[in-house]
Every structure is written in C-alpha cells, then in structure tokens.
C-alpha cells in the first residue's frame, strides 16, 4: 500500500477513535466560512468535523459497522467525532441543517451499532448530558428536601404554639 494511503487510513482511524460515536455527513455545497462556523459550533460540544475519503473510512472503521454504512460511503463525506455527548452533537448538526439546508446527516455509529439518519434525528431529540445531569441532581435532592421539611415540622409547630401563647399573654 502506498504511504499516502496508509497515512489517510491511520488518520481516519485516529478520528474514529476519538469517541464512542461518529456521524457521516454530506458536506456538499458548504463553503469554507460555513465550514468554520460549523466547526466552531461542534467544538463547543467537544466534537470535530473532518473531511475524510470514503475508502479510508471503509478501511479504518470496525468491519461490522462498515456493512451497515457502506451504502452511505458515497459522494462528499465528512465525519463528525469527539465529545461525550452524542445527542448534543446530533442536535447541533440538526440545527445547522435547519438553518442552512446544508450538511445532511447520512448515517453514523454509536458504540458497535450503526445508526440511520432517522435514528440520529431521534438521538438529537433526547436531552443532552447537561440536562440529564440536572434532572438527576434534582431527583437526588428531592428526598433530602422532603426529609428536612418533615424533620423541621415538629419544631416549627412548637414555635408557633409558643408564639401564640406569648401573644395572648
């Protein structure tokens, strides 16, 4: 294999190893300014946007995933990887497509499972990691708040009785 091709495959493997997921997008029609804008939005989520040759992805990706993605490895392909919030990154891609009508999601993978474009749209509708963490903290905090309320009720009742007695007389 030519050294250039080996380099491209290693580069693709490096990109794909950056996270537990990756999304394949069609970047046709996007100019350099729009690419920079998208990269900035993705970077806010810890993700990266890389133009990669289809043949390099075929050779770099897990062979089990390639079978499910092979039909999408045609035309202009970029890969989005990185970060630990796959749903947040999918949301950024969806919002960008709605705003610009460019950079469509072709397919992707999450763990050892390939995803269709429709499944990635559903993933984008899930709450992001920050929102899930907030919900979890709220659930963990609720019992503590309830416990404090219950434990302080007798003392509050006693203070109310003593205040009423003091006011009368």
PyMOL commands that set and color helices and strands:
alter all, ss='L'
color gray80, all
select helices_A, chain A and resi 3-16+32-43+54-60+63-72+86-100+117-125+129-168
alter helices_A, ss='H'
color red, helices_A
select strands_A, chain A and resi 21-26+48-51+78-81+104-110+113-116
alter strands_A, ss='S'
color yellow, strands_A
deselect
rebuild
show_as cartoon
